Amino acid sequence: MKKILILIIAISLFTVLSKAIATTNDYDEIAKSDKVGVTIYAKKMNGLYTDFIIDFQGSILSKPYWINTTSPTWSPEIIYEDISQDGKKELVIILTKDTGTGVLEREVHVFQIQHPKSDKTQSVIPVEVPIDEPLAILLKHVKTELTPNKASVSIGDKKYTIDIKPSGIQPGHLFDEIYFGNLINFEIKDNQLIAKLGGQISPVGGYIGDIQITYKFKDKMYQAKSIEFIPMNNVLLNHLVF
């Protein structure tokens, strides 16, 4: 009887794996980490990769609404580190949705790795964790001002004022306000999730620095731990008020 049960389980597992492999045959392999045991597949449609399948150590996830540019330079980034500070590693996938002159739009997804208690096969299940949107955090906590002579960024009781006259940008080419929607990047540094939103004062040559948001894991999601402004190296920081 035991032999029959083992045979049935083996056939079932082979069938599931065969279906997963057959499914991914219709997709392109766009990113892989042998060290982590992750392979990412997607379909190329209208110049973008979409309809993602993630194989994490044999567990298959479907993400039909994810998108990523087809440029090999910007393939999905796979990171496996403890960013929640709980002693357990998380799977982090950073997508690049758009690139171009003055444009970099990236998106991050974080998964906790769960081990079902009732599962004797030692399988793992990646479960996605919510992340506060960086633009929403910025709009709530950051105030800006833009004039023909200066750009100001205020975060709490800190105010950064930048002299923009050396940039040579004519007043007619300035935005109405400092714009943070075109340059959105993510990275993992010192086991922390960090978002960087580039500030622009004009469509061309108007980058002045980044709003940097460092996240922490709290109440079952990633929330802002700190927010700061990092001016570009060659801009003149006129004064900083604490």
Secondary structure as the mmCIF struct_conf table of DSSP 4:
data_model
#
loop_
_struct_conf.conf_type_id
_struct_conf.id
_struct_conf.beg_label_comp_id
_struct_conf.beg_label_asym_id
_struct_conf.beg_label_seq_id
_struct_conf.end_label_comp_id
_struct_conf.end_label_asym_id
_struct_conf.end_label_seq_id
HELX_RH_AL_P HELX_RH_AL_P1 LYS A 2 THR A 24
TURN_TY1_P TURN_TY1_P1 ASN A 25 ASP A 26
BEND BEND1 TYR A 27 TYR A 27
STRN STRN1 ASP A 28 SER A 33
TURN_TY1_P TURN_TY1_P2 ASP A 34 GLY A 37
STRN STRN2 VAL A 38 MET A 45
TURN_TY1_P TURN_TY1_P3 ASN A 46 GLY A 47
STRN STRN3 LEU A 48 PHE A 56
TURN_TY1_P TURN_TY1_P4 GLN A 57 GLY A 58
STRN STRN4 SER A 59 THR A 69
BEND BEND2 THR A 70 THR A 70
HELX_RH_3T_P HELX_RH_3T_P1 PRO A 72 TRP A 74
HELX_LH_PP_P HELX_LH_PP_P1 SER A 75 PRO A 76
STRN STRN5 GLU A 77 GLU A 81
BEND BEND3 SER A 84 LYS A 88
STRN STRN6 GLU A 90 GLY A 100
TURN_TY1_P TURN_TY1_P5 THR A 101 GLY A 102
STRN STRN7 VAL A 103 GLN A 114
TURN_TY1_P TURN_TY1_P6 LYS A 117 SER A 118
TURN_TY1_P TURN_TY1_P7 LYS A 120 THR A 121
STRN STRN8 ILE A 125 VAL A 129
STRN STRN9 ILE A 131 ILE A 131
HELX_RH_AL_P HELX_RH_AL_P2 PRO A 134 HIS A 141
STRN STRN10 VAL A 142 LEU A 146
BEND BEND4 PRO A 148 ASN A 149
STRN STRN11 LYS A 150 ILE A 155
TURN_TY1_P TURN_TY1_P8 GLY A 156 ASP A 157
STRN STRN12 LYS A 158 ASP A 163
HELX_RH_3T_P HELX_RH_3T_P2 LYS A 165 SER A 167
TURN_TY1_P TURN_TY1_P9 GLY A 168 GLY A 168
HELX_RH_3T_P HELX_RH_3T_P3 PRO A 171 HIS A 173
BEND BEND5 LEU A 174 LEU A 174
BEND BEND6 ASP A 176 GLU A 177
STRN STRN13 TYR A 179 LYS A 189
TURN_TY1_P TURN_TY1_P10 ASP A 190 ASN A 191
STRN STRN14 GLN A 192 GLN A 200
BEND BEND7 ILE A 201 SER A 202
TURN_TY1_P TURN_TY1_P11 PRO A 203 GLY A 205
STRN STRN15 TYR A 207 LYS A 218
TURN_TY1_P TURN_TY1_P12 ASP A 219 LYS A 220
STRN STRN16 MET A 221 PRO A 231
TURN_TY1_P TURN_TY1_P13 ASN A 233 ASN A 234
BEND BEND8 VAL A 235 VAL A 235
STRN STRN17 LEU A 236 VAL A 241
#
